[in-house]
């Protein structure tokens, strides 16, 4: 490719996935992430916690578990083809949708300039984890209006960052999803990324059995969509 062609080549699109715990994204949207990476998108993860309470082992410490789970998440992201994972390291179970968390997400949006942001649906009515709700709401508020209005967090602008407008928000774990992404071609990669979370996934049964059960559940969930394997979202598009 000549320098001129390179300059004319369309810029790769970008996505930011904001979740509460290691493995959330693999369950909710890893097929979609793998698909975006295959299509040339640049994808980053940001996790509010390092999942430091996700164990029943009485001899485990929070510090050691956080290290294990961060390593598992990095491996899952490597399998999917992501750029990087940013860990905010809030204590597991204590995430709040406050000014500090929102500001950290706004800063990331202004640095990475994603076209699409994927997060938890913080407005889900059914049973859900506190951290999932908190991350969903903080991210929603970071996307609109905070990251696009320069008078929000003006210290970012003083640091040389520009405001940024996200075009699309995909909310996972929604009560009433309206957007289904076909992941048939990346389903095996999703499984491989899920299995990278060895401290969490397929611990009480042989891996083959776990994979077969998960495959069956995913197929059942997607039945009404007419798509063999799908990940489901509530989609919000944001205008200029
Ligand atoms: Zn979680």
Boltz pocket constraint, residues with backbone or C-beta under 6 A from the ligand:
constraints:
  - pocket:
      binder: B
      contacts: [[A, 20], [A, 21], [A, 22], [A, 24], [A, 129], [A, 132]]
      max_distance: 6.0
